[in-house]
Amino acid sequence: MLAISPDQLSLWVSQVLMATDMPESEAKIVASSLVQTSLWAIDSHGVSRVPHYLNRLTGGTLNPRPQLEFTETGAATGQLDGNHGLGIVVCHFAMEKAIYLARNAGVGIVGISNSSHCGAIGLYTRQACLSEMIGVAFTHTDALVVPHLGKKAFFGTNPISIAIPSTIVDQPLCVDMATSIVPWNRIVNARRDGGSIPRGLAVNEQGEDTDELREMVALKPIAEHKGYALGFMIDMLCGPLNGMTFGPHVTNMYKDLDRNRCLGSLMIAIDPKRFAGGALLSQVVTQAIEEVKAQGEAILFPGEPEYKSEKHRRKVGIPIESAVALEFSHWSEKLAVIAPEYLSY
């Protein structure tokens, strides 16, 4: 296993993105977001996705210079057309607009259309917390999850994130979870790295449980009918609400490389000061964290595993699987960018 320092990795990601004609300011947003995600050990959505983004950027199905079109549709609502830009850029901009609306109206809700894969959506809910807001975010994906009692993929992994400020500014209470048992990128990474996925998380073509990576075609929803129902609702809020399609009609992330993703998302910012407990909310959140953790050292609050991982990885570097390192080397050569320097891990 190799590793790269966060600063080195951020610099390299910025440079390869700029080599595809992405503006420096937006390349830095994407780089910092992906490196932050990897620091949190959410490796399914971190820097290992860079080669895929580069494939789409150089292939023409991601717009390196999207003209984002934002329309205020009400005192607290807005619609953003992402112009087929990289989802991380689009969602970052959308949450900024949601925060702006919330400062005036108490809540800001921004729907997104014509976007693409936006990485870990906990990025955007934490973004709201940095502005002393509560953040809520949804997005949808292509069909990767079987309905409860179904046998074929229909909805995506359709994640939800909620973040609430605590007294530690960069450590809000945060849940960021797919409505499938695991993210599909966990399967992708396991296939690439020679890993394994236990039985009970994914199914084969016949809709049967399997632990054979090559046979896995779809994931199962969390908590059976509950995860299925939640994923259904999120798809409606992200796709049809924003004029986008749903479920099996969504462009496949890895197979349909010649087509735009056309994804929708929903970003929400809520000003806690507009509510009775808002002035003391962050203090009470911290109190609740301290009280629940008093039950034992093994008890972690939502978001804490990521913060612990970040502390560790900032010291030792971000681990890079050998297969990913080869992809980084390939793209460095192809785009005439100096490859990052590796550390031992």
N, C-alpha and C positions, 0 to 999 in steps of 0.2 A: 504494500500500500504506500502510495506517495501522498504528499500534502503540499499545499500552496498557502502562503500567508494571505490573509484577507485583502491587504492592500495591493499585493502583487496580482491577485486574482481579479480584483475590481478593475485594475488598470488594464489587464489583458482583455477582459470582457468588453470594456469601453472601446478599446482599440479595434477589436474585430468587428464590433457593431458599426463603428464609424467607417470602417473599410467597406461596408455595404451601403454607404451614403446616409447613414443615420446621423442627425445633428448631434454635436457633442453633448449638449444639455440633456437630450433624451437618452443618449447612450449611457450617460452617467446615472440617470434614474434607473434604467434597466439593470445596469451592472450592480449598483448598490442594493437593489431589491433582490437580485438573485444571490449575491454574496450573503446578504442578511439571512435569506431563507436557508442557505447552506450552513451558516453559523448556528441557526436554530436546529440543525440536523434534520430538516425536512428535505432530505436529499432527493425525494421523488419530484420536487418542484424547484430545486435550486440550480446551481451552475451546470449540472449534467444535462439540462434542457437547452443549453446554448447551441450545440450542434444542430438540434432540430430547428431552432429559430433561424439559424444561418441558412439552413436548407431552404426554408420558406422565403427568407429575405432575398437570397440570390436567385431563387426560382420564380419570384414575382408574385407570390401569393400572400406576402406580407409587405405592407407599404412602409418603407423606411422613413418617409417624410409625410405622414398623414396630415391632412388639413382638418383638424378637429372642429366640428360644427356644433356649438352649444346653443340651445334655445331655452330660455326661461318660459315655462308653460304655466306658471302660477307663482304665488308668493313663496311657496315652499317646494316647488317641483321644477324639474328641468329634464331635457332630453339631449343626449350627446350622441352624435354620429361619429364613430371612430374611424371612418374612412379606411377601414381594413389595416389599421396600424397595429403594432404589437400591443397586446392586451395590457401589459404592465404600464405602458405609457398612457393608454386610454383610461384605465381604471384609476390611476394616480390623479389624472386631471379631473375625472368625474368626482372623486371624493373631495378634491379641493373645492369644486363647485358646490357640492353638498354641504360642506362646512360653511362656505360663504352664505348659502341660503339659510342655514340654521342660525347663523349669527343674527339675521334679520327676522326670521319667522319662528325660531325655536326648533325647527326641524327642517332638514333639507333632504329631498329624495331625488336622485338622478337616475334615470333609465339610460341604458347604453345599448346602442345597436351597431352593427357592422364592426365588431371587435374580433379579438382572437384570444388564444390561451393567455390567461393573465397571471399565471403562477399561483402562489399561495395567497388566498384572499385575506388571510390574517394581516397581510401587509397594509391593507387599506383600512381595516378597522382600527389597527394600532395608529395609523396615520391620523385618524380622527381624534384619538386620545391625546396625541401630542398637541392638539388644539383645544384640549379640555372638553372634548365632546365624547359622547357614546357613539361607537361605530357599529353598523350592521351592514353586512355585505352578502350577496348571493351571486352565483354564476352557474351556468349550465355547460354541459359538454356533449359530445356525440354519444350515441347509444353504447353503453358499456356495462349496464347493470340489468339483470333480469328482474321483472316485477315479482312480488311475493307470489309464490305458487306458479310462476311462469317458467319458461325454459329458454327463451331467447332474449337477448339484450334489447331494451326499449328506451329507457331514460339513461342519462349520463350519471356520473358520480356526484354531480350537482351539490357542491359544498355550501356550507353556511358558516359565517363567522360573526361573533359578537364580541366586542371589547369594551370594557368599562374602566375608566381611569382609577388608579390607586395613588397613594402618596409618593410612590416611586415612579417618577415620570416615565421612564422607559420600560417599565414592567407593569403594564395594565393587566387586569384580569381578562383573559382572552381564550375563547374557544374557536378553533378553526378545524372543521371536520367535514369529510365527505359523507354523503348519505349511503355510500357503499361501505362494506366492512373495511376495505383498504383502498387507497387510490390506485387507478390503473397503472400509473407510472411505477408503482412498486413491482408490478409484473414485468414491465418493460426493463427496469433496472436489473431484476433478478435474471431475466433471460440473457441480458448483455454481460452480466458479471458472473454468471454461473452459480447463482444463488438458488434458493428454494422457497416455495410458498406452501404452507400446510393445507391439507384437505379441509374443506368447509368454507373457504373464502371465495372460490371461483368454480365455474362449471365448464364442461366441454360442449361440443356441438349438439349433443343430445340433451343438454340441460342437467347433466349429472355431475355431482361433486367430483373433483379431481385434484391431485397434487402434482400432476405432470404439467410442467410449464408450457411445453409445446402444444398441449391440448386445450389450454385455457383460452376461452373466447369471450367470457363475460364474468362479471363479479356478482356477488350476492349483496342485497341491501342490509344495512345495519338493523338489528332488532326486527327482522322479518317484515311484517306489514307496516310497522311504524316508519322504518327507513324508506320503504317504497312510497308511502303516502307523502312523506316530507319531500322526497326527491321529485315527486309528481308536482307538488305545489311550487317548488323552486323553479322547475322548468317553465311553468306557466308565467311566473313573475319575471323571468329573464328572457324567455323567447317571445311568446305571443304578445305579452304586454308591451314589448319594445319593437313589435313589427317583425320579429324574427321567427324562425320555425321552431320545432320541438323534436325531442326524442330521436327516432330513427331517421328523421329528415335532416339532421344536423350533419355538416361536413365532417368526415372522419379526420382526426388529427394527424395520424401517421400514414394512412393509405391514400387519401385524396390530396396529394401534395400539389396537384394542378388546379385546385379550387380554393377560393377564399373561405375562411372559417364561418364568417357571418354569425358570430356569437353575440348574445345579449347578456347583460349583467344589471344588477341593481345595487346602488350605493346609497346608504342612509346615514346621516349625521344627526344626532339629537343633542340639544343643549340642555344639560342636566339642571342648569340654573333656573329653567322655566318650571321646575317641579318642586314640591314641598321639601324634599330631602336633598335637593341638588347641591346646596352650599356645602354640605358635609359628606356628600356621597363618597368622595375618594378616601376620606378618613374612615368611613364605615366599611368600605370595601377592604381596606387594609386590616381593620379590626376583625372582620369576618375571616380573612385569610389566616391571621394569627391564631384565632380561636380554633379553626378547623385543623390547622397544622399541629396544635397542641395535643391532638389525639395520638400522634406518633410520628417518628421521623420519616416513615414511608409515605405519609400523606403529602401530596403535592397539590397546589392550586392550579386551575386551568391557565396554561401559559408557562408555568414554572419549568417543565422539562426543557422547553426551548431556551429559557434564560440560563439554565444550568449548562446546557450544551454550548451556548454562545460563550460563556465564561471560559470553558475548557478549550474550545476551538480557537479562540483568540490567542491562546498561549501556544498551542501546538500546531496550528494551521488547519486548513480545511482538507479532509481526506479526499483523494481523487482515485477512483478505481482505474486500473491499468487500461481498460477498454476506453474509458473516457479520456485518459491522458493521450491515447493514440488519436482519438478524434480531435482533441485540442491541437495536437501536432499537425494533423492534416489540414485543419483550417488555418493555422498559423502560416503554413507554407503557401496555401492557396491564396490567402489574402495579404501575403507579404507583411505579416505582423510578427514581431519577435515573440517567441514562445515564452510562457512564464517559467520562472525558476522553481524547481521542486525542492521540497524538504523531505527528510525521512520522517515516517509517521510511526 
